[in-house]
Amino acid sequence: MKFLGGFWIAPGFCTEYMYAYIARDLVVSKLDEDEDENIEIVRVDLEQIPDMIRSGEIEDAKSISALMMALYLNKVSL
């Protein structure tokens, strides 16, 4: 795992700070789910992310922030 950076979730409103990491060379593994969980893993190439953000397919600020960090740092050198 590599640290990407961090950001405030809602500056001026709360003190929650989020840290973003990128993980590579992962292996598929299955854990028991909680009864109320519905998690789906979707593999996406980094090149697809900007279009997914523009189209609204990815729309939460936390994901957009972390993914943009990953895109930028991937161009710089991860």
PyMOL commands that place a pseudoatom at each C-alpha (Angstrom):
pseudoatom trace, name=CA, resn=MET, resi=1, chain=A, elem=C, hetatm=0, pos=[0.000, 0.000, 0.000]
pseudoatom trace, name=CA, resn=LYS, resi=2, chain=A, elem=C, hetatm=0, pos=[1.158, 3.502, -0.803]
pseudoatom trace, name=CA, resn=PHE, resi=3, chain=A, elem=C, hetatm=0, pos=[-0.025, 6.672, 0.911]
pseudoatom trace, name=CA, resn=LEU, resi=4, chain=A, elem=C, hetatm=0, pos=[-1.615, 9.102, -1.567]
pseudoatom trace, name=CA, resn=GLY, resi=5, chain=A, elem=C, hetatm=0, pos=[-2.500, 12.010, 0.708]
pseudoatom trace, name=CA, resn=GLY, resi=6, chain=A, elem=C, hetatm=0, pos=[-5.341, 13.277, 2.799]
pseudoatom trace, name=CA, resn=PHE, resi=7, chain=A, elem=C, hetatm=0, pos=[-8.225, 15.729, 2.825]
pseudoatom trace, name=CA, resn=TRP, resi=8, chain=A, elem=C, hetatm=0, pos=[-10.842, 17.251, 5.110]
pseudoatom trace, name=CA, resn=ILE, resi=9, chain=A, elem=C, hetatm=0, pos=[-14.300, 15.736, 4.699]
pseudoatom trace, name=CA, resn=ALA, resi=10, chain=A, elem=C, hetatm=0, pos=[-16.293, 18.883, 5.584]
pseudoatom trace, name=CA, resn=PRO, resi=11, chain=A, elem=C, hetatm=0, pos=[-13.994, 21.764, 6.532]
pseudoatom trace, name=CA, resn=GLY, resi=12, chain=A, elem=C, hetatm=0, pos=[-15.630, 24.329, 8.768]
pseudoatom trace, name=CA, resn=PHE, resi=13, chain=A, elem=C, hetatm=0, pos=[-18.267, 21.780, 9.785]
pseudoatom trace, name=CA, resn=CYS, resi=14, chain=A, elem=C, hetatm=0, pos=[-16.371, 18.909, 11.377]
pseudoatom trace, name=CA, resn=THR, resi=15, chain=A, elem=C, hetatm=0, pos=[-12.836, 17.762, 12.137]
pseudoatom trace, name=CA, resn=GLU, resi=16, chain=A, elem=C, hetatm=0, pos=[-12.964, 14.473, 10.204]
pseudoatom trace, name=CA, resn=TYR, resi=17, chain=A, elem=C, hetatm=0, pos=[-9.853, 13.998, 8.067]
pseudoatom trace, name=CA, resn=MET, resi=18, chain=A, elem=C, hetatm=0, pos=[-9.562, 11.153, 5.557]
pseudoatom trace, name=CA, resn=TYR, resi=19, chain=A, elem=C, hetatm=0, pos=[-6.379, 9.439, 4.423]
pseudoatom trace, name=CA, resn=ALA, resi=20, chain=A, elem=C, hetatm=0, pos=[-6.171, 7.885, 0.951]
pseudoatom trace, name=CA, resn=TYR, resi=21, chain=A, elem=C, hetatm=0, pos=[-4.010, 4.926, -0.022]
pseudoatom trace, name=CA, resn=ILE, resi=22, chain=A, elem=C, hetatm=0, pos=[-3.556, 2.857, -3.143]
pseudoatom trace, name=CA, resn=ALA, resi=23, chain=A, elem=C, hetatm=0, pos=[-3.006, -0.889, -2.999]
pseudoatom trace, name=CA, resn=ARG, resi=24, chain=A, elem=C, hetatm=0, pos=[-1.444, -2.909, -5.793]
pseudoatom trace, name=CA, resn=ASP, resi=25, chain=A, elem=C, hetatm=0, pos=[-0.856, -6.592, -6.493]
pseudoatom trace, name=CA, resn=LEU, resi=26, chain=A, elem=C, hetatm=0, pos=[-3.955, -7.622, -4.577]
pseudoatom trace, name=CA, resn=VAL, resi=27, chain=A, elem=C, hetatm=0, pos=[-5.347, -11.153, -4.612]
pseudoatom trace, name=CA, resn=VAL, resi=28, chain=A, elem=C, hetatm=0, pos=[-8.993, -12.153, -4.682]
pseudoatom trace, name=CA, resn=SER, resi=29, chain=A, elem=C, hetatm=0, pos=[-10.206, -13.339, -1.291]
pseudoatom trace, name=CA, resn=LYS, resi=30, chain=A, elem=C, hetatm=0, pos=[-13.637, -13.970, 0.185]
pseudoatom trace, name=CA, resn=LEU, resi=31, chain=A, elem=C, hetatm=0, pos=[-14.679, -12.993, 3.705]
pseudoatom trace, name=CA, resn=ASP, resi=32, chain=A, elem=C, hetatm=0, pos=[-18.019, -13.677, 5.305]
pseudoatom trace, name=CA, resn=GLU, resi=33, chain=A, elem=C, hetatm=0, pos=[-20.360, -10.730, 4.773]
pseudoatom trace, name=CA, resn=ASP, resi=34, chain=A, elem=C, hetatm=0, pos=[-22.503, -9.118, 7.435]
pseudoatom trace, name=CA, resn=GLU, resi=35, chain=A, elem=C, hetatm=0, pos=[-26.234, -9.692, 6.936]
pseudoatom trace, name=CA, resn=ASP, resi=36, chain=A, elem=C, hetatm=0, pos=[-26.792, -6.107, 5.768]
pseudoatom trace, name=CA, resn=GLU, resi=37, chain=A, elem=C, hetatm=0, pos=[-23.764, -5.914, 3.445]
pseudoatom trace, name=CA, resn=ASN, resi=38, chain=A, elem=C, hetatm=0, pos=[-23.979, -5.877, -0.312]
pseudoatom trace, name=CA, resn=ILE, resi=39, chain=A, elem=C, hetatm=0, pos=[-20.444, -5.290, -1.580]
pseudoatom trace, name=CA, resn=GLU, resi=40, chain=A, elem=C, hetatm=0, pos=[-19.566, -5.670, -5.244]
pseudoatom trace, name=CA, resn=ILE, resi=41, chain=A, elem=C, hetatm=0, pos=[-15.981, -5.447, -6.449]
pseudoatom trace, name=CA, resn=VAL, resi=42, chain=A, elem=C, hetatm=0, pos=[-15.682, -3.758, -9.828]
pseudoatom trace, name=CA, resn=ARG, resi=43, chain=A, elem=C, hetatm=0, pos=[-12.323, -3.608, -11.593]
pseudoatom trace, name=CA, resn=VAL, resi=44, chain=A, elem=C, hetatm=0, pos=[-11.784, -0.372, -13.496]
pseudoatom trace, name=CA, resn=ASP, resi=45, chain=A, elem=C, hetatm=0, pos=[-8.753, 0.829, -15.440]
pseudoatom trace, name=CA, resn=LEU, resi=46, chain=A, elem=C, hetatm=0, pos=[-7.426, 4.182, -14.204]
pseudoatom trace, name=CA, resn=GLU, resi=47, chain=A, elem=C, hetatm=0, pos=[-8.030, 5.625, -17.689]
pseudoatom trace, name=CA, resn=GLN, resi=48, chain=A, elem=C, hetatm=0, pos=[-11.811, 5.098, -17.285]
pseudoatom trace, name=CA, resn=ILE, resi=49, chain=A, elem=C, hetatm=0, pos=[-12.114, 7.082, -14.056]
pseudoatom trace, name=CA, resn=PRO, resi=50, chain=A, elem=C, hetatm=0, pos=[-12.407, 10.639, -15.481]
pseudoatom trace, name=CA, resn=ASP, resi=51, chain=A, elem=C, hetatm=0, pos=[-15.307, 9.591, -17.730]
pseudoatom trace, name=CA, resn=MET, resi=52, chain=A, elem=C, hetatm=0, pos=[-16.989, 7.774, -14.829]
pseudoatom trace, name=CA, resn=ILE, resi=53, chain=A, elem=C, hetatm=0, pos=[-16.762, 10.941, -12.720]
pseudoatom trace, name=CA, resn=ARG, resi=54, chain=A, elem=C, hetatm=0, pos=[-18.038, 13.170, -15.563]
pseudoatom trace, name=CA, resn=SER, resi=55, chain=A, elem=C, hetatm=0, pos=[-20.982, 10.847, -16.260]
pseudoatom trace, name=CA, resn=GLY, resi=56, chain=A, elem=C, hetatm=0, pos=[-21.991, 10.706, -12.589]
pseudoatom trace, name=CA, resn=GLU, resi=57, chain=A, elem=C, hetatm=0, pos=[-21.271, 6.993, -12.264]
pseudoatom trace, name=CA, resn=ILE, resi=58, chain=A, elem=C, hetatm=0, pos=[-18.837, 7.952, -9.479]
pseudoatom trace, name=CA, resn=GLU, resi=59, chain=A, elem=C, hetatm=0, pos=[-20.304, 10.856, -7.525]
pseudoatom trace, name=CA, resn=ASP, resi=60, chain=A, elem=C, hetatm=0, pos=[-19.250, 10.777, -3.891]
pseudoatom trace, name=CA, resn=ALA, resi=61, chain=A, elem=C, hetatm=0, pos=[-16.588, 13.316, -2.906]
pseudoatom trace, name=CA, resn=LYS, resi=62, chain=A, elem=C, hetatm=0, pos=[-14.422, 10.882, -0.949]
pseudoatom trace, name=CA, resn=SER, resi=63, chain=A, elem=C, hetatm=0, pos=[-14.056, 8.518, -3.901]
pseudoatom trace, name=CA, resn=ILE, resi=64, chain=A, elem=C, hetatm=0, pos=[-13.494, 11.350, -6.378]
pseudoatom trace, name=CA, resn=SER, resi=65, chain=A, elem=C, hetatm=0, pos=[-10.799, 12.914, -4.193]
pseudoatom trace, name=CA, resn=ALA, resi=66, chain=A, elem=C, hetatm=0, pos=[-8.912, 9.656, -3.661]
pseudoatom trace, name=CA, resn=LEU, resi=67, chain=A, elem=C, hetatm=0, pos=[-9.243, 8.590, -7.299]
pseudoatom trace, name=CA, resn=MET, resi=68, chain=A, elem=C, hetatm=0, pos=[-7.997, 11.946, -8.573]
pseudoatom trace, name=CA, resn=MET, resi=69, chain=A, elem=C, hetatm=0, pos=[-4.982, 11.601, -6.262]
pseudoatom trace, name=CA, resn=ALA, resi=70, chain=A, elem=C, hetatm=0, pos=[-4.333, 8.139, -7.701]
pseudoatom trace, name=CA, resn=LEU, resi=71, chain=A, elem=C, hetatm=0, pos=[-4.634, 9.429, -11.267]
pseudoatom trace, name=CA, resn=TYR, resi=72, chain=A, elem=C, hetatm=0, pos=[-2.293, 12.348, -10.641]
pseudoatom trace, name=CA, resn=LEU, resi=73, chain=A, elem=C, hetatm=0, pos=[0.302, 10.304, -8.784]
pseudoatom trace, name=CA, resn=ASN, resi=74, chain=A, elem=C, hetatm=0, pos=[0.123, 7.549, -11.397]
pseudoatom trace, name=CA, resn=LYS, resi=75, chain=A, elem=C, hetatm=0, pos=[1.193, 10.128, -14.006]
pseudoatom trace, name=CA, resn=VAL, resi=76, chain=A, elem=C, hetatm=0, pos=[3.953, 11.396, -11.701]
pseudoatom trace, name=CA, resn=SER, resi=77, chain=A, elem=C, hetatm=0, pos=[5.115, 7.865, -10.742]
pseudoatom trace, name=CA, resn=LEU, resi=78, chain=A, elem=C, hetatm=0, pos=[3.594, 5.492, -8.249]
for i in range(1, 78): cmd.bond("trace and resi %d" % i, "trace and resi %d" % (i + 1))
show_as sticks, trace
zoom trace
